[in-house]
Amino acid sequence: MTLILLYLVVLILVAVVLFGVGSVLFGRGERLPPLPRATTATMLPASEITGADVEALKFTQTLRGYKVAEVDWALDRLGQEVDQLRGQVAALRAAYGVDDFVPDSDAAAESETHVP
């Protein structure tokens, strides 16, 4: 019985020491102050959105997922960017007299069988 009690005391001491070392190394876990109301940390550039911008996009988490307003805003901005780019492509095609893009048969067959 004494041996089990000694193991328990040593285990508690090791846990306290590890917690203390972790607290010193990683900080005490201070939280950032909350954002002011009606603001968000979700950001996208005003124009020329890149893939890296989309990958870096973060949303505020709520109890049942993400804030709907932030996701809707990001999807709206991305949709506007896609529409703008498609308009530019159409204008360039019209300016240079290029018909719709028709890929070669090998690339078309490959893209049809590829499922992400």
TAPE-V812194 format. One record per residue. OMEGA is omega in whole degrees, -180 to 180 (NA if undefined). D_LAST is the distance of its C-alpha to the last C-alpha in Angstrom with 1 decimal. Layout:
[[OMEGA:D_LAST] [OMEGA:D_LAST]]
This chain:
[[180:59.9] [-180:60.7] [179:58.0] [178:55.3] [178:56.6] [177:56.5] [180:52.9] [179:52.0] [179:53.8] [178:52.2] [179:48.7] [179:49.4] [178:50.8] [179:47.7] [179:45.4] [179:47.6] [179:47.6] [177:43.8] [179:43.4] [179:45.9] [178:44.3] [178:40.8] [179:42.4] [-178:44.1] [-172:41.1] [180:38.5] [-176:40.8] [177:42.1] [177:39.0] [179:40.4] [175:38.2] [177:37.7] [-179:39.6] [177:37.7] [176:36.7] [-179:39.2] [178:38.6] [173:36.5] [-179:34.7] [176:31.2] [180:29.7] [-176:26.5] [170:26.7] [177:25.1] [-179:27.0] [179:29.1] [179:27.3] [179:24.9] [180:22.1] [176:19.9] [178:16.6] [177:18.9] [180:20.7] [179:17.7] [-178:16.8] [-177:20.5] [179:20.8] [180:22.4] [176:23.7] [180:26.9] [176:26.3] [-176:28.5] [-175:29.5] [177:26.8] [-179:23.9] [177:24.0] [-176:26.6] [-178:25.7] [180:27.7] [180:25.8] [178:22.3] [179:23.8] [-178:25.4] [179:22.3] [177:20.3] [179:23.4] [179:23.7] [177:20.1] [177:20.7] [-180:24.0] [179:22.6] [179:20.0] [179:23.0] [-180:25.3] [178:23.1] [176:22.6] [177:26.4] [179:27.0] [179:25.0] [179:26.9] [178:30.1] [178:29.6] [179:28.8] [-178:31.9] [-178:34.0] [177:33.2] [-180:33.2] [176:29.7] [178:28.3] [-178:24.7] [177:22.3] [-179:21.7] [176:19.5] [-171:20.9] [-180:20.2] [-179:18.4] [179:15.8] [180:15.4] [180:15.0] [-178:12.4] [179:10.3] [-178:10.9] [-178:9.8] [176:6.5] [-178:3.8] [NA:0.0]]
